[in-house]
């Protein structure tokens, strides 16, 4: 079980890094990005500051970044 928790933690860290990089590269506000990925802005704000996202929100980000 600890191995699964570690994997999920790594997924969150990698995803957080991807979001931050995308925001900087494209000079987008968090609100504009939240509309692109269809994830609520307050949830993204919390996520970027250390909280976790739901698995569905992570899926939405994954779908966005895989395009």
C-alpha positions in Angstrom: 0.0 0.0 0.0 2.9 2.4 0.7 4.2 1.9 -2.8 0.8 3.0 -4.3 0.8 6.1 -2.1 4.3 6.9 -3.3 3.3 6.6 -6.9 0.3 8.8 -6.4 2.4 11.4 -4.6 4.9 11.4 -7.5 2.0 11.8 -10.0 0.8 14.9 -8.1 4.3 16.4 -8.0 4.9 15.8 -11.7 1.5 17.2 -12.7 2.0 20.2 -10.4 5.3 20.9 -12.2 3.7 20.5 -15.6 1.0 23.0 -14.7 3.5 25.6 -13.4 5.7 25.2 -16.4 2.7 25.6 -18.8 1.4 28.7 -17.0 4.9 30.4 -17.2 5.6 29.3 -20.8 2.2 30.5 -22.1 1.9 33.5 -19.8 -1.6 32.4 -18.7 -3.5 33.3 -15.6 -4.7 30.5 -13.5 -8.3 31.4 -14.3 -7.6 31.2 -18.0 -5.9 27.9 -17.6 -8.7 26.5 -15.5 -11.1 27.2 -18.3 -8.9 25.4 -20.8 -8.7 22.3 -18.7 -12.2 22.4 -17.3 -11.0 22.2 -13.7 -12.3 24.8 -11.1 -9.8 27.6 -10.5 -9.9 27.3 -6.7 -9.1 23.6 -6.9 -6.1 24.4 -9.2 -5.0 27.1 -6.8 -5.0 24.7 -3.8 -3.3 22.1 -5.9 -0.4 24.4 -6.9 0.0 25.3 -3.2 0.4 21.7 -2.1 -3.1 20.1 -1.9 -4.1 17.1 -4.0 -6.6 17.0 -6.8 -9.3 14.4 -7.4 -8.4 11.6 -9.8 -10.9 13.0 -12.3 -9.2 16.4 -12.3 -5.8 14.7 -12.7 -7.3 12.8 -15.7 -8.5 16.1 -17.2 -5.0 17.6 -16.9 -3.6 14.4 -18.4 -5.9 14.6 -21.3 -5.1 18.3 -21.9 -1.3 17.7 -21.8 -1.5 14.7 -24.1 -3.0 16.7 -26.9 
